[in-house]
């Protein structure tokens, strides 16, 4: 088995593949294909009320780092009010979700191993961003049946609605 040759690289604040997902800007800062599938790093930038369904990963561990704003992290039975600088870790198989509580917030998602599911998931449920900014607010609720099917295909099991309060 050969080990792929890895090369160093960097991305500026406005660089990376941008995808609009659920009313937020998701920017891939590192793809599994760029680091031997060690991890995927995604920056999520959105408005108050952005919330993921309660879910668990079958193939990945996930780290959360709050860059800016206030974010509530639900991990297992714990609800964490997270300020900038907060880090949290979720092992695969543990139910979790997050919600943006401040006017705007920015969160880093570190998923390991890289390219195990979330890169494809975000691309399939989202759409390529036309510019590097938070998209206009969503006016229709997501199609939960469609979202659940896509998530399952990428190793994520949706187990409940977002925690909105």
N, CA, C and O of each residue as an XYZ file, in Angstrom:
660
protein
N       0.840     -1.185      0.000
C       0.000      0.000      0.000
C       0.880      1.242      0.000
O       1.772      1.376      0.839
N       0.637      2.134     -0.922
C       1.444      3.348     -0.978
C       0.750      4.476     -0.217
O      -0.477      4.563     -0.176
N       1.553      5.310      0.365
C       1.041      6.466      1.107
C       1.063      7.657      0.155
O       2.089      7.935     -0.467
N      -0.073      8.368      0.037
C      -0.087      9.505     -0.889
C       0.870     10.601     -0.405
O       1.051     10.818      0.794
N       1.463     11.268     -1.370
C       2.346     12.375     -1.032
C       1.493     13.576     -0.628
O       0.630     14.026     -1.382
N       1.750     14.076      0.559
C       0.999     15.221      1.047
C       1.821     16.483      0.868
O       3.046     16.465      0.985
N       1.144     17.557      0.590
C       1.799     18.855      0.417
C       1.128     19.868      1.328
O      -0.084     19.823      1.541
N       1.913     20.765      1.855
C       1.366     21.839      2.672
C       0.576     22.822      1.815
O       0.839     22.969      0.621
N      -0.371     23.479      2.417
C      -1.151     24.498      1.716
C      -1.784     25.413      2.761
O      -1.743     25.135      3.960
N      -2.355     26.484      2.291
C      -3.077     27.393      3.185
C      -4.286     27.944      2.445
O      -4.351     27.926      1.216
N      -5.231     28.429      3.220
C      -6.411     29.090      2.655
C      -6.642     30.374      3.426
O      -6.608     30.387      4.656
N      -6.872     31.432      2.709
C      -7.171     32.728      3.330
C      -8.615     32.718      3.842
O      -9.371     31.797      3.536
N      -9.002     33.739      4.621
C     -10.358     33.752      5.194
C     -11.482     33.578      4.179
O     -12.500     32.963      4.498
N     -11.327     34.101      2.973
C     -12.395     34.003      1.979
C     -12.155     32.891      0.959
O     -12.803     32.863     -0.086
N     -11.230     31.974      1.252
C     -10.910     30.896      0.323
C     -11.421     29.552      0.826
O     -11.543     29.326      2.030
N     -11.713     28.680     -0.106
C     -12.231     27.347      0.157
C     -13.503     27.161     -0.643
O     -14.099     28.126     -1.120
N     -13.906     25.929     -0.782
C     -15.144     25.626     -1.507
C     -16.333     26.059     -0.651
O     -16.484     25.600      0.481
N     -17.171     26.936     -1.184
C     -18.334     27.457     -0.464
C     -19.608     26.743     -0.892
O     -19.876     26.575     -2.081
N     -20.392     26.325      0.107
C     -21.675     25.681     -0.127
C     -22.705     26.332      0.796
O     -22.450     26.522      1.985
N     -23.862     26.669      0.242
C     -24.952     27.180      1.073
C     -25.777     25.990      1.560
O     -26.331     25.237      0.760
N     -25.850     25.832      2.878
C     -26.568     24.730      3.495
C     -27.501     25.300      4.561
O     -27.045     25.951      5.502
N     -28.792     25.063      4.419
C     -29.777     25.422      5.446
C     -29.687     26.887      5.891
O     -29.880     27.192      7.068
N     -29.397     27.778      4.961
C     -29.343     29.196      5.293
C     -28.008     29.658      5.849
O     -27.915     30.771      6.367
N     -26.975     28.835      5.756
C     -25.648     29.204      6.252
C     -24.606     28.983      5.159
O     -24.827     28.249      4.196
N     -23.473     29.639      5.340
C     -22.330     29.452      4.443
C     -21.399     28.412      5.059
O     -20.844     28.630      6.135
N     -21.232     27.291      4.380
C     -20.300     26.250      4.791
C     -19.106     26.348      3.845
O     -19.267     26.234      2.630
N     -17.909     26.558      4.395
C     -16.699     26.670      3.592
C     -15.746     25.545      3.969
O     -15.325     25.431      5.120
N     -15.412     24.717      2.987
C     -14.441     23.648      3.214
C     -13.052     24.278      3.283
O     -12.547     24.799      2.289
N     -12.451     24.225      4.448
C     -11.095     24.742      4.628
C     -10.052     23.655      4.400
O      -8.927     23.947      3.996
N     -10.423     22.399      4.659
C      -9.537     21.263      4.399
C     -10.400     20.078      4.002
O     -11.380     19.761      4.677
N     -10.043     19.437      2.926
C     -10.743     18.246      2.446
C      -9.904     17.011      2.751
O      -8.675     17.075      2.794
N     -10.574     15.900      2.961
C      -9.857     14.658      3.218
C      -8.848     14.335      2.129
O      -7.760     13.835      2.416
N      -9.201     14.618      0.882
C      -8.302     14.313     -0.235
C      -7.004     15.120     -0.191
O      -6.040     14.778     -0.875
N      -6.974     16.181      0.605
C      -5.788     17.038      0.694
C      -4.868     16.646      1.848
O      -3.751     17.153      1.945
N      -5.331     15.737      2.732
C      -4.527     15.421      3.920
C      -4.524     13.920      4.248
O      -4.431     13.530      5.411
N      -4.624     13.107      3.227
C      -4.593     11.663      3.445
C      -5.807     11.152      4.200
O      -5.734     10.138      4.894
N      -6.938     11.864      4.063
C      -8.192     11.548      4.748
C      -8.078     11.579      6.267
O      -8.815     10.885      6.967
N      -7.146     12.392      6.774
C      -7.016     12.541      8.225
C      -8.233     13.267      8.805
O      -8.723     12.901      9.873
N      -8.720     14.292      8.105
C      -9.846     15.079      8.606
C     -10.439     15.946      7.508
O      -9.854     16.130      6.441
N     -11.625     16.473      7.807
C     -12.273     17.508      7.014
C     -12.495     18.679      7.963
O     -12.956     18.481      9.088
N     -12.178     19.887      7.532
C     -12.410     21.085      8.342
C     -13.360     22.000      7.583
O     -13.102     22.381      6.441
N     -14.481     22.348      8.251
C     -15.515     23.170      7.627
C     -15.804     24.358      8.532
O     -15.985     24.205      9.740
N     -15.846     25.542      7.934
C     -16.260     26.752      8.654
C     -17.732     26.990      8.357
O     -18.133     27.039      7.194
N     -18.538     27.138      9.402
C     -19.966     27.395      9.250
C     -20.230     28.811      9.737
O     -19.904     29.151     10.874
N     -20.817     29.634      8.880
C     -21.110     31.033      9.191
C     -22.596     31.253      8.938
O     -23.076     31.066      7.819
N     -23.323     31.652      9.979
C     -24.762     31.803      9.812
C     -25.378     32.756     10.813
O     -24.693     33.363     11.637
N     -26.696     32.868     10.716
C     -27.483     33.779     11.550
C     -28.140     33.046     12.709
O     -28.190     31.817     12.749
N     -28.635     33.826     13.636
C     -29.387     33.307     14.769
C     -30.496     32.384     14.278
O     -31.176     32.674     13.294
N     -30.664     31.271     14.977
C     -31.716     30.325     14.622
C     -31.242     29.173     13.765
O     -31.947     28.170     13.652
N     -30.055     29.280     13.148
C     -29.527     28.146     12.405
C     -29.420     26.977     13.379
O     -28.814     27.113     14.441
N     -29.992     25.845     13.035
C     -29.958     24.690     13.928
C     -29.943     23.410     13.111
O     -30.670     23.276     12.127
N     -29.106     22.473     13.532
C     -29.062     21.179     12.860
C     -30.047     20.224     13.525
O     -30.323     20.351     14.718
N     -30.575     19.275     12.769
C     -31.387     18.234     13.404
C     -30.529     17.458     14.409
O     -29.308     17.390     14.265
N     -31.160     16.887     15.406
C     -30.446     16.033     16.346
C     -30.050     14.778     15.568
O     -30.898     14.145     14.937
N     -28.775     14.419     15.610
C     -28.273     13.351     14.758
C     -27.059     12.687     15.388
O     -26.553     13.136     16.416
N     -26.602     11.616     14.761
C     -25.353     10.980     15.167
C     -24.628     10.510     13.918
O     -25.231     10.285     12.869
N     -23.324     10.370     14.062
C     -22.485      9.921     12.949
C     -22.097      8.471     13.169
O     -21.751      8.073     14.281
N     -22.154      7.701     12.127
C     -21.770      6.299     12.196
C     -20.294      6.091     11.849
O     -19.726      5.053     12.187
N     -19.657      7.073     11.171
C     -18.301      6.875     10.660
C     -17.300      7.919     11.127
O     -16.103      7.758     10.888
N     -17.743      8.978     11.781
C     -16.851     10.102     12.070
C     -16.970     10.576     13.509
O     -18.031     10.491     14.129
N     -15.852     11.077     14.023
C     -15.848     11.872     15.240
C     -15.951     13.328     14.791
O     -15.581     13.666     13.667
N     -16.461     14.196     15.688
C     -16.602     15.607     15.312
C     -16.145     16.503     16.448
O     -16.489     16.299     17.612
N     -15.363     17.498     16.074
C     -14.962     18.539     17.004
C     -15.630     19.835     16.598
O     -15.813     20.106     15.411
N     -15.996     20.640     17.591
C     -16.608     21.956     17.365
C     -15.724     23.010     18.012
O     -15.300     22.845     19.156
N     -15.442     24.093     17.293
C     -14.713     25.225     17.858
C     -15.482     26.492     17.508
O     -15.657     26.816     16.334
N     -15.941     27.204     18.531
C     -16.696     28.438     18.303
C     -15.712     29.569     18.048
O     -14.909     29.919     18.912
N     -15.786     30.136     16.848
C     -14.901     31.224     16.448
C     -15.493     32.564     16.866
O     -14.790     33.427     17.391
N     -16.788     32.728     16.631
C     -17.426     34.021     16.895
C     -18.894     33.786     17.224
O     -19.517     32.877     16.676
N     -19.443     34.594     18.109
C     -20.856     34.510     18.445
C     -21.126     33.513     19.560
O     -20.211     32.993     20.198
N     -22.411     33.263     19.774
C     -22.863     32.339     20.812
C     -23.551     31.151     20.142
O     -24.401     31.325     19.269
N     -23.176     29.949     20.557
C     -23.679     28.717     19.965
C     -24.078     27.764     21.090
O     -23.340     27.614     22.064
N     -25.223     27.130     20.965
C     -25.584     26.073     21.894
C     -25.227     24.736     21.256
O     -25.631     24.438     20.132
N     -24.462     23.940     21.994
C     -24.089     22.595     21.553
C     -24.851     21.605     22.420
O     -24.799     21.674     23.648
N     -25.554     20.690     21.779
C     -26.235     19.604     22.487
C     -25.416     18.354     22.213
O     -25.301     17.918     21.068
N     -24.847     17.776     23.269
C     -24.009     16.581     23.130
C     -24.517     15.557     24.129
O     -24.385     15.730     25.341
N     -25.102     14.484     23.599
C     -25.723     13.509     24.484
C     -26.829     14.190     25.269
O     -27.751     14.752     24.677
N     -26.753     14.150     26.583
C     -27.752     14.780     27.455
C     -27.352     16.197     27.873
O     -28.113     16.869     28.568
N     -26.167     16.660     27.459
C     -25.654     17.959     27.896
C     -25.975     19.064     26.906
O     -25.889     18.876     25.692
N     -26.348     20.221     27.442
C     -26.554     21.430     26.650
C     -25.490     22.432     27.083
O     -25.432     22.812     28.253
N     -24.653     22.857     26.146
C     -23.516     23.719     26.447
C     -23.725     25.061     25.757
O     -23.840     25.117     24.533
N     -23.773     26.140     26.531
C     -23.803     27.491     25.968
C     -22.355     27.857     25.673
O     -21.578     28.107     26.594
N     -21.995     27.888     24.423
C     -20.602     28.016     24.015
C     -20.306     29.424     23.496
O     -20.966     29.917     22.581
N     -19.309     30.049     24.092
C     -18.825     31.366     23.689
C     -17.589     31.193     22.807
O     -17.056     30.086     22.717
N     -17.118     32.264     22.152
C     -15.915     32.151     21.337
C     -14.759     31.543     22.143
O     -14.533     31.883     23.305
N     -14.048     30.643     21.491
C     -12.940     29.954     22.123
C     -13.321     28.605     22.710
O     -12.445     27.847     23.126
N     -14.614     28.290     22.752
C     -15.059     27.002     23.282
C     -14.803     25.899     22.269
O     -15.046     26.061     21.073
N     -14.305     24.765     22.776
C     -14.117     23.566     21.967
C     -14.928     22.438     22.587
O     -15.020     22.342     23.811
N     -15.514     21.588     21.758
C     -16.228     20.402     22.227
C     -15.949     19.256     21.263
O     -15.706     19.468     20.075
N     -15.989     18.041     21.796
C     -15.725     16.834     21.008
C     -16.904     15.885     21.133
O     -17.470     15.722     22.214
N     -17.275     15.254     20.009
C     -18.364     14.268     19.990
C     -17.861     12.990     19.318
O     -17.515     13.010     18.137
N     -17.817     11.877     20.060
C     -17.446     10.606     19.436
C     -18.552     10.109     18.510
O     -19.719     10.463     18.682
N     -18.190      9.303     17.546
C     -19.210      8.704     16.674
C     -20.204      7.936     17.532
O     -19.845      7.353     18.555
N     -21.459      7.945     17.098
C     -22.514      7.234     17.808
C     -23.196      8.033     18.902
O     -24.194      7.575     19.459
N     -22.682      9.231     19.230
C     -23.280     10.058     20.289
C     -24.207     11.102     19.644
O     -23.764     11.872     18.792
N     -25.480     11.133     20.039
C     -26.406     12.123     19.482
C     -25.953     13.548     19.817
O     -25.479     13.819     20.920
N     -26.105     14.444     18.853
C     -25.702     15.838     19.064
C     -26.362     16.747     18.034
O     -26.941     16.287     17.050
N     -26.258     18.043     18.286
C     -26.727     19.071     17.357
C     -26.156     20.407     17.816
O     -25.563     20.500     18.891
N     -26.336     21.431     17.004
C     -25.949     22.778     17.436
C     -26.975     23.782     16.956
O     -27.744     23.527     16.029
N     -26.966     24.946     17.624
C     -27.872     26.048     17.283
C     -27.116     27.364     17.466
O     -26.422     27.550     18.466
N     -27.249     28.270     16.504
C     -26.651     29.602     16.618
C     -27.615     30.497     17.383
O     -28.781     30.623     17.010
N     -27.129     31.117     18.452
C     -27.974     31.943     19.314
C     -27.767     33.437     19.136
O     -28.685     34.212     19.405
N     -26.598     33.866     18.694
C     -26.340     35.292     18.507
C     -26.756     35.722     17.097
O     -27.040     34.878     16.247
N     -26.790     37.008     16.856
C     -27.213     37.539     15.555
C     -26.498     36.840     14.414
O     -27.121     36.456     13.425
N     -25.190     36.674     14.553
C     -24.383     35.886     13.623
C     -23.399     35.072     14.448
O     -23.053     35.458     15.564
N     -22.957     33.969     13.916
C     -21.959     33.143     14.598
C     -21.123     32.420     13.557
O     -21.526     32.256     12.406
N     -19.947     31.995     13.995
C     -19.044     31.237     13.135
C     -18.499     30.075     13.959
O     -18.052     30.246     15.093
N     -18.548     28.898     13.360
C     -18.194     27.661     14.036
C     -17.316     26.827     13.112
O     -17.585     26.742     11.914
N     -16.270     26.213     13.656
C     -15.464     25.270     12.887
C     -15.890     23.856     13.235
O     -16.059     23.521     14.408
N     -16.064     23.029     12.215
C     -16.366     21.615     12.383
C     -15.148     20.829     11.924
O     -14.697     20.975     10.788
N     -14.616     19.990     12.816
C     -13.494     19.137     12.483
C     -14.000     17.700     12.493
O     -14.358     17.168     13.544
N     -14.028     17.082     11.335
C     -14.573     15.729     11.174
C     -13.447     14.770     10.813
O     -12.674     15.014      9.887
N     -13.372     13.674     11.563
C     -12.318     12.709     11.299
C     -12.878     11.294     11.345
O     -13.666     10.973     12.235
N     -12.489     10.455     10.411
C     -11.551     10.687      9.324
C     -12.148     11.606      8.254
O     -13.363     11.794      8.189
N     -11.293     12.160      7.436
C     -11.742     13.046      6.365
C     -12.440     12.279      5.258
O     -12.166     11.099      5.036
N     -13.324     12.941      4.582
C     -14.048     12.393      3.424
C     -14.823     11.127      3.767
O     -15.064     10.298      2.889
N     -15.220     10.962      5.038
C     -15.958      9.764      5.439
C     -17.454      9.916      5.241
O     -18.180      8.925      5.315
N     -17.937     11.119      4.994
C     -19.365     11.289      4.780
C     -19.823     12.725      4.688
O     -20.661     13.050      3.847
N     -19.296     13.594      5.533
C     -19.841     14.948      5.595
C     -19.532     15.818      4.385
O     -20.314     16.710      4.056
N     -18.422     15.580      3.724
C     -18.146     16.369      2.523
C     -19.269     16.141      1.507
O     -19.821     17.101      0.969
N     -19.603     14.892      1.247
C     -20.684     14.571      0.315
C     -22.042     15.000      0.831
O     -22.878     15.470      0.059
N     -22.275     14.845      2.124
C     -23.552     15.246      2.723
C     -23.807     16.733      2.520
O     -24.871     17.119      2.034
N     -22.839     17.573      2.888
C     -23.037     19.015      2.765
C     -23.235     19.428      1.308
O     -24.062     20.290      1.011
N     -22.481     18.817      0.406
C     -22.643     19.155     -1.008
C     -24.018     18.746     -1.525
O     -24.628     19.474     -2.308
N     -24.509     17.588     -1.091
C     -25.779     17.091     -1.620
C     -26.988     17.816     -1.035
O     -27.968     18.035     -1.747
N     -26.944     18.191      0.231
C     -28.100     18.898      0.804
C     -28.032     20.390      0.548
O     -29.036     21.091      0.682
N     -26.859     20.883      0.180
C     -26.691     22.310     -0.080
C     -26.651     22.613     -1.562
O     -27.079     21.821     -2.402
N     -26.129     23.770     -1.848
C     -25.926     24.196     -3.238
C     -24.667     25.039     -3.298
O     -24.338     25.720     -2.326
N     -23.952     25.009     -4.423
C     -22.755     25.839     -4.526
C     -23.115     27.313     -4.272
O     -24.068     27.836     -4.849
N     -22.347     27.963     -3.410
C     -22.604     29.378     -3.109
C     -22.219     30.229     -4.314
O     -21.215     29.965     -4.975
N     -23.015     31.240     -4.591
C     -22.700     32.138     -5.708
C     -21.689     33.198     -5.310
O     -21.064     33.822     -6.167
N     -21.527     33.405     -3.989
C     -20.505     34.309     -3.471
C     -20.230     33.932     -2.010
O     -21.009     33.213     -1.386
N     -19.118     34.426     -1.483
C     -18.666     34.063     -0.135
C     -19.387     34.924      0.902
O     -18.835     35.899      1.411
N     -20.639     34.542      1.206
C     -21.454     35.273      2.180
C     -22.583     34.359      2.646
O     -22.912     33.371      1.990
N     -23.172     34.707      3.794
C     -24.344     33.987      4.262
C     -25.441     34.174      3.222
O     -25.658     35.293      2.757
N     -26.137     33.101      2.845
C     -27.198     33.244      1.842
C     -28.423     33.943      2.430
O     -28.524     34.117      3.644
N     -29.345     34.338      1.567
C     -30.601     34.905      2.068
C     -31.309     33.872      2.949
O     -31.132     32.669      2.761
N     -32.112     34.341      3.910
C     -32.841     33.409      4.775
C     -33.718     32.454      3.962
O     -34.229     32.803      2.898
N     -33.875     31.243      4.493
C     -34.701     30.237      3.848
C     -36.162     30.526      4.165
O     -36.511     30.812      5.310
N     -37.014     30.449      3.146
C     -38.434     30.772      3.355
C     -39.310     29.531      3.512
O     -40.460     29.639      3.936
N     -38.779     28.358      3.177
C     -39.568     27.131      3.300
C     -38.841     26.145      4.221
O     -37.611     26.097      4.227
N     -39.582     25.371      4.986
C     -38.926     24.386      5.857
C     -38.286     23.284      5.024
O     -38.735     23.002      3.913
N     -37.230     22.658      5.560
C     -36.581     21.592      4.795
C     -37.488     20.374      4.656
O     -38.362     20.135      5.489
N     -37.269     19.625      3.610
C     -37.972     18.364      3.379
C     -37.280     17.305      4.248
O     -36.231     16.780      3.875
N     -37.867     17.002      5.394
C     -37.244     16.127      6.382
C     -37.020     14.722      5.835
O     -35.988     14.113      6.115
N     -37.959     14.202      5.068
C     -37.804     12.853      4.504
C     -36.608     12.818      3.557
O     -35.794     11.896      3.618
N     -36.500     13.809      2.691
C     -35.369     13.889      1.752
C     -34.055     14.031      2.522
O     -33.090     13.321      2.242
N     -34.019     14.948      3.490
C     -32.815     15.192      4.279
C     -32.381     13.926      5.024
O     -31.193     13.605      5.059
N     -33.328     13.217      5.612
C     -33.025     11.993      6.355
C     -32.420     10.933      5.440
O     -31.465     10.255      5.821
N     -32.969     10.788      4.240
C     -32.442      9.824      3.280
C     -31.043     10.169      2.819
O     -30.183      9.292      2.730
N     -30.802     11.443      2.525
C     -29.463     11.866      2.087
C     -28.467     11.673      3.216
O     -27.366     11.169      2.992
N     -28.840     12.068      4.426
C     -27.940     11.931      5.579
C     -27.551     10.468      5.779
O     -26.380     10.159      6.001
N     -28.530      9.569      5.702
C     -28.259      8.139      5.904
C     -27.271      7.616      4.870
O     -26.402      6.803      5.183
N     -27.411      8.084      3.652
C     -26.510      7.664      2.573
C     -25.060      8.038      2.877
O     -24.127      7.395      2.396
N     -24.883      9.105      3.696
C     -23.540      9.606      4.014
C     -23.112      9.265      5.447
O     -22.177      9.871      5.971
N     -23.792      8.297      6.085
C     -23.356      7.827      7.390
C     -23.822      8.648      8.575
O     -23.256      8.541      9.663
N     -24.849      9.467      8.382
C     -25.407     10.269      9.473
C     -26.849      9.851      9.679
O     -27.617      9.758      8.721
N     -27.216      9.602     10.917
C     -28.580      9.193     11.241
C     -29.282     10.346     11.956
O     -28.872     10.736     13.049
N     -30.332     10.893     11.353
C     -31.128     11.942     11.989
C     -32.090     11.256     12.950
O     -32.827     10.347     12.567
N     -32.075     11.707     14.213
C     -32.867     11.052     15.243
C     -33.909     11.982     15.871
O     -34.682     11.560     16.731
N     -33.927     13.245     15.442
C     -34.918     14.157     15.984
C     -34.777     15.546     15.388
O     -33.820     15.834     14.669
N     -35.741     16.404     15.696
C     -35.713     17.764     15.162
C     -34.648     18.605     15.857
O     -34.094     18.194     16.876
N     -34.362     19.781     15.306
C     -33.415     20.683     15.973
C     -33.928     21.075     17.362
O     -35.134     21.113     17.606
N     -32.999     21.360     18.253
C     -33.339     21.919     19.563
C     -33.395     23.431     19.396
O     -32.360     24.085     19.267
N     -34.604     23.986     19.399
C     -34.763     25.407     19.114
C     -34.810     26.282     20.348
O     -34.764     27.506     20.226
N     -34.899     25.706     21.521
C     -34.912     26.533     22.741
C     -34.142     25.870     23.849
O     -34.045     26.418     24.947
